[in-house]
Amino acid sequence: TVEAHSPSREMFGFERLGALLREKGSLPPAELIEAAIAEVDAFRQGAAQHDDMTLLVLRVE
């Protein structure tokens, strides 16, 4: 996820991932994964995905 690139080759990065988690971290795990994938897809703006995307969500109580 953090290595996803925009059409201008900018990486999604840890900063954007952190912002996403701060904003949507209270969602249930499945919804958080969906939100993260949607956010990365929007960031990529149709740019090809050159690698797999792995997401793991753990909720600590």
Residue frames relative to the residue before (quaternion, step in Angstrom):
aa qw qx qy qz dx dy dz
T 1.0000 0.0000 0.0000 0.0000 0.00 0.00 0.00
V 0.7094 0.4578 -0.2833 0.4549 3.59 0.76 -0.96
E 0.6927 0.4753 -0.2797 0.4648 3.59 1.16 -0.47
A 0.3989 0.7052 -0.4916 0.3190 3.61 1.23 0.12
H 0.2424 -0.7923 0.5502 0.1035 3.57 -1.02 0.85
S 0.4223 -0.6473 0.5744 0.2696 3.50 -1.24 0.63
P 0.6933 -0.4485 0.3303 0.4572 3.61 -1.21 0.09
S 0.6887 0.4527 -0.2818 0.4913 3.61 1.14 -0.54
R 0.5327 -0.6721 0.3555 0.3716 3.58 1.38 0.31
E 0.3948 0.6795 -0.5081 0.3526 3.59 1.18 0.47
M 0.3919 -0.7252 0.5150 0.2349 3.58 -0.95 0.85
F 0.5794 -0.5692 0.4534 0.3670 3.56 -1.17 0.66
G 0.1634 -0.8746 0.4418 0.1151 3.56 0.97 -0.87
F 0.6527 -0.5375 0.3931 0.3612 3.49 -1.36 0.38
E 0.6075 0.5678 -0.3635 0.4200 3.59 1.04 -0.67
R 0.6751 0.4684 -0.2914 0.4898 3.59 0.91 -0.88
L 0.6309 0.5244 -0.3356 0.4629 3.57 1.00 -0.78
G 0.6456 0.5184 -0.3163 0.4629 3.59 0.97 -0.82
A 0.6445 0.5125 -0.3166 0.4709 3.58 0.98 -0.84
L 0.6317 0.5284 -0.3226 0.4666 3.56 1.00 -0.82
L 0.6844 0.4837 -0.2872 0.4638 3.58 0.90 -0.90
R 0.6315 0.5162 -0.3391 0.4687 3.59 1.03 -0.69
E 0.7003 0.4757 -0.2648 0.4616 3.56 0.99 -0.85
K 0.8356 0.2155 -0.0604 0.5017 3.58 0.84 -0.96
G 0.3682 0.7903 -0.4365 0.2221 3.57 1.28 0.11
S 0.6410 0.5302 -0.3350 0.4424 3.58 1.18 -0.33
L 0.4783 0.6673 -0.4407 0.3629 3.59 1.26 -0.08
P 0.5797 -0.5328 0.4595 0.4110 3.58 -1.19 0.37
P 0.6795 -0.5379 0.3035 0.3960 3.61 -1.03 0.70
A 0.6748 0.4912 -0.3181 0.4496 3.63 0.79 -0.89
E 0.6688 0.4865 -0.2970 0.4773 3.58 1.00 -0.80
L 0.6183 0.5372 -0.3404 0.4618 3.58 1.07 -0.69
I 0.6382 0.5089 -0.3241 0.4782 3.58 0.99 -0.79
E 0.6472 0.5112 -0.3197 0.4666 3.59 0.91 -0.87
A 0.6596 0.5066 -0.3058 0.4634 3.58 0.95 -0.87
A 0.6520 0.5137 -0.3155 0.4598 3.59 0.97 -0.83
I 0.6543 0.5003 -0.3154 0.4713 3.58 0.92 -0.86
A 0.6496 0.5124 -0.3160 0.4644 3.59 0.96 -0.84
E 0.6504 0.5187 -0.3125 0.4586 3.58 0.98 -0.85
V 0.6686 0.4829 -0.2974 0.4810 3.58 0.93 -0.87
D 0.6367 0.5237 -0.3313 0.4590 3.59 0.95 -0.80
A 0.6512 0.5004 -0.3140 0.4764 3.58 0.97 -0.83
F 0.6401 0.5285 -0.3178 0.4582 3.58 1.00 -0.83
R 0.6735 0.5126 -0.2949 0.4435 3.58 0.96 -0.89
Q 0.1664 -0.8317 0.5140 0.1281 3.60 1.17 -0.49
G 0.7585 -0.3955 0.2051 0.4756 3.55 0.90 0.91
A 0.4373 0.6810 -0.4765 0.3435 3.60 1.23 0.00
A 0.5807 -0.6066 0.4189 0.3455 3.56 -1.06 0.75
Q 0.3459 -0.6951 0.5899 0.2217 3.52 -1.16 0.69
H 0.2188 -0.8334 0.5005 0.0836 3.58 -0.52 1.19
D 0.7728 0.2121 -0.1249 0.5850 3.56 1.24 -0.10
D 0.6239 -0.5248 0.4014 0.4173 3.54 -1.26 0.14
M 0.2990 -0.7169 0.5943 0.2083 3.54 -1.30 0.26
T 0.0454 -0.8030 0.5941 -0.0153 3.54 -0.70 1.10
L 0.0014 0.7830 -0.6211 0.0347 3.54 -0.85 1.02
L 0.0237 -0.7662 0.6422 -0.0055 3.53 -1.00 0.87
V 0.0798 -0.7950 0.6012 0.0141 3.55 -0.74 1.06
L 0.0385 -0.7765 0.6288 -0.0121 3.53 -0.85 1.06
R 0.1775 -0.7585 0.6169 0.1128 3.53 -0.94 0.85
V 0.1680 -0.7796 0.5996 0.0665 3.55 -0.73 1.12
E 0.0955 -0.8074 0.5817 0.0244 3.53 -0.75 1.05
